[in-house]
Amino acid sequence: MASPDTPPDFDAFAEGYAAGMENPVKQLAGTDAEVFIDLKAWHLLEDLKRRPLSHPAGPARLLDFGCGEGVLLRLLAARGFAGEMVGSDVSPAMLDEARSKWPTEASAPAWALSAPGRLPFPDGSFDIVAALGVLHHVPPDQRAAEWQEIARVLRPGGRCYIYEHNPLNPLTQYVVRNTAIDAGVVLLPAGETASGLQRAGLRVTLNHGLMYWPPKWRWAWKLERLVRSIPLGGQYVVAADKPCP
């Protein structure tokens, strides 16, 4: 088993990546791996409708931080996101999977190989940065560098969305303990995520629970607004904006 200081080798999981769907609890909660991500794609776009960014003049530019095989970007495109999309990941094999699974090469996002603690983009490159289930794979003593990088590549007025497993939820703990790709990870509570973003100079504007019911119950997604202040959802989201000068 990997230790918290030894992140998993994502290249080894890339081919035929199941996103933890071998776990029986996840099989009960979702029809497939994509529905777990589609909930976040829906949430992100709904929040942008409700709370538009303070700029940009043209289409927004979005980075999927730790994009894996590119599922979030495919689902955002299917849901009508009209901006430019970029996916970055530390795993070359995962990026190869993302390229191979994109429907048409002409519409494909740019794919970029990143290094731990360093994104290959200039300052202020993106209006939106999304990270889905990425930071718990980063050893705790290395997370500060990732928060700083997310803040660095955001434009003033831009926003990041961090979706993470909720360590307060017992089912989440069970799934993580029994999923191969999560071996040795250290989950981070919402408070750690919020404080990390704040220390990086961002202003937290959203912090609530997510996934109170099986995500395959799409009809129940909107009902989560009624209970999201209870910190026991299977996951959570923290969003933070970069202040304008």
C-alpha positions in Angstrom: 0.0 0.0 0.0 1.2 3.5 -0.8 2.1 5.8 2.0 0.7 9.3 2.3 4.0 10.6 1.1 4.0 8.4 -2.1 1.2 9.5 -4.5 -0.3 6.7 -6.6 1.2 6.0 -10.1 -1.7 7.2 -12.2 0.0 5.9 -15.3 -0.6 2.4 -14.0 -4.3 3.0 -13.7 -4.8 4.9 -17.0 -5.7 2.0 -19.4 -9.3 0.9 -18.6 -9.5 3.4 -15.8 -12.6 2.6 -13.7 -12.6 5.6 -11.4 -13.2 3.4 -8.4 -16.3 1.8 -9.9 -15.0 -1.6 -8.8 -16.2 -0.7 -5.3 -19.7 -2.1 -4.6 -20.8 1.1 -2.8 -20.0 3.2 -5.8 -21.9 0.7 -8.0 -25.0 1.2 -5.9 -24.7 5.0 -6.0 -24.0 5.5 -9.7 -25.0 3.9 -13.0 -21.4 4.5 -14.1 -18.3 6.6 -13.2 -19.4 9.6 -15.3 -22.6 10.3 -13.3 -20.4 11.2 -10.3 -18.6 13.8 -12.4 -21.7 15.0 -14.3 -23.2 16.1 -10.9 -20.2 18.4 -10.5 -20.3 19.6 -14.1 -24.0 20.5 -13.6 -23.2 22.2 -10.3 -20.4 24.2 -11.7 -22.5 25.5 -14.6 -25.5 26.2 -12.4 -23.3 28.2 -10.0 -21.9 30.2 -12.9 -25.4 31.1 -14.0 -26.4 32.1 -10.5 -23.1 33.9 -9.8 -21.5 35.1 -13.0 -17.9 36.0 -13.0 -17.2 39.7 -12.6 -15.4 39.9 -16.0 -14.7 38.4 -18.7 -15.7 40.2 -21.8 -15.5 37.1 -24.0 -15.9 33.4 -23.5 -14.3 32.1 -20.3 -11.2 30.0 -20.4 -11.4 26.9 -18.1 -8.6 24.7 -16.7 -9.4 21.2 -15.5 -6.7 20.7 -12.9 -5.8 17.0 -12.7 -8.1 16.2 -15.7 -7.4 12.5 -15.8 -9.1 11.1 -18.9 -10.9 14.3 -19.6 -14.4 13.3 -18.4 -15.3 16.7 -16.9 -14.4 18.5 -20.0 -16.4 16.2 -22.2 -19.4 16.6 -19.9 -19.1 20.4 -19.8 -19.0 20.5 -23.6 -22.1 18.3 -23.8 -23.8 20.6 -21.4 -23.1 23.6 -23.6 -20.0 25.3 -22.0 -18.9 27.6 -24.8 -15.5 28.7 -23.5 -12.0 27.5 -24.2 -11.1 24.4 -22.2 -7.7 23.0 -21.2 -6.8 19.9 -19.3 -3.7 19.3 -17.3 -2.4 16.3 -15.5 0.8 14.8 -14.0 0.2 11.5 -15.8 1.2 11.2 -19.5 -0.9 8.0 -19.8 -4.0 9.7 -18.5 -3.6 12.5 -21.0 -3.2 9.9 -23.7 -6.5 8.4 -22.6 -8.1 11.9 -22.6 -6.9 12.5 -26.2 -8.1 9.1 -27.4 -11.6 9.5 -25.9 -12.4 13.0 -27.2 -15.1 12.7 -29.8 -13.5 14.9 -32.5 -9.9 16.2 -32.8 -11.1 19.5 -34.2 -13.0 20.4 -31.0 -10.5 18.9 -28.5 -9.2 20.9 -25.6 -5.5 21.6 -25.2 -3.8 18.9 -23.1 -0.8 19.9 -20.9 1.5 17.7 -18.8 2.1 19.4 -15.4 4.5 18.7 -12.6 3.7 18.4 -8.9 3.4 21.9 -7.5 3.9 23.6 -10.9 1.4 24.3 -13.7 2.9 25.0 -17.2 0.9 28.2 -17.8 1.6 31.9 -17.3 0.2 33.9 -14.5 -3.5 34.8 -15.0 -4.2 32.3 -17.8 -7.7 31.2 -16.8 -11.0 32.5 -15.7 -12.0 29.2 -14.1 -10.0 26.4 -12.5 -11.8 23.2 -11.6 -10.3 20.4 -9.5 -12.4 17.3 -9.0 -11.1 14.8 -6.4 -7.4 15.8 -7.0 -6.1 17.3 -3.9 -6.5 14.3 -1.6 -4.0 12.6 -3.8 -1.4 15.3 -3.0 0.6 14.7 0.3 -0.5 17.2 2.9 2.8 18.9 3.1 2.7 19.6 -0.6 -0.8 21.0 -0.9 0.2 24.6 -0.2 2.2 24.7 -3.5 -0.9 23.5 -5.4 -3.1 26.2 -3.8 -0.6 28.8 -4.8 -0.5 27.5 -8.4 -4.2 27.5 -8.7 -4.3 31.1 -7.5 -1.4 32.1 -9.7 -3.0 30.9 -13.0 -6.4 32.5 -12.2 -7.1 35.9 -13.7 -8.2 38.7 -11.3 -12.0 38.2 -11.1 -11.6 34.5 -11.9 -12.9 31.6 -9.8 -11.8 28.1 -8.8 -14.0 25.2 -7.8 -12.6 22.5 -5.6 -14.7 19.3 -5.3 -13.4 16.8 -2.8 -14.3 13.7 -0.8 -15.8 14.5 2.6 -13.9 12.8 5.4 -16.9 13.4 7.8 -19.0 10.9 5.8 -18.6 7.3 6.9 -19.5 5.8 3.5 -17.0 8.1 1.8 -14.3 6.8 4.2 -15.3 3.2 3.5 -15.1 3.7 -0.3 -11.7 5.5 -0.1 -10.3 2.7 2.2 -11.4 0.1 -0.3 -10.4 1.7 -3.6 -7.1 0.8 -5.1 -6.3 4.2 -6.6 -7.0 5.9 -3.2 -4.5 3.7 -1.3 -2.7 5.7 1.3 -4.4 9.0 0.6 -5.2 11.6 3.3 -8.6 13.2 2.9 -8.8 16.9 3.5 -11.8 18.5 5.3 -13.6 21.4 3.7 -12.0 23.7 6.3 -8.5 22.8 5.2 -9.5 23.4 1.6 -11.0 26.8 2.4 -8.0 27.9 4.5 -5.5 26.8 1.9 -7.2 28.9 -0.8 -7.4 31.9 1.5 -3.7 31.6 2.3 -3.1 31.6 -1.4 -4.8 35.0 -1.6 -8.3 33.9 -2.8 -11.6 34.8 -1.3 -13.9 31.9 -0.5 -17.4 32.5 -1.8 -18.9 29.0 -1.5 -18.5 26.1 0.9 -21.1 23.5 1.2 -21.8 19.7 1.0 -22.6 17.7 -2.1 -23.8 14.3 -2.9 -26.3 13.6 -0.1 -28.0 11.0 -2.3 -26.8 8.6 -4.9 -25.8 10.8 -7.9 -27.7 8.4 -10.2 -30.9 10.1 -8.8 -30.6 13.0 -11.1 -34.0 14.3 -10.1 -32.6 14.9 -6.6 -29.7 17.1 -7.6 -31.7 20.3 -7.1 -33.0 19.1 -3.8 -29.5 19.1 -2.3 -29.9 22.8 -1.8 -32.2 22.0 1.1 -29.6 20.1 3.1 -26.2 21.3 1.8 -25.5 23.2 5.0 -25.3 19.9 6.9 -21.7 18.9 6.6 -22.3 15.2 5.9 -22.6 14.9 2.1 -20.4 12.3 0.4 -18.4 15.2 -1.1 -18.2 18.9 -0.8 -17.4 22.0 -2.9 -15.4 25.0 -2.0 -15.3 27.9 -4.6 -13.0 30.9 -4.3 -12.6 34.1 -6.3 -9.4 36.0 -7.1 -9.8 39.6 -6.1 -9.5 42.3 -8.7 -6.9 45.0 -8.1 
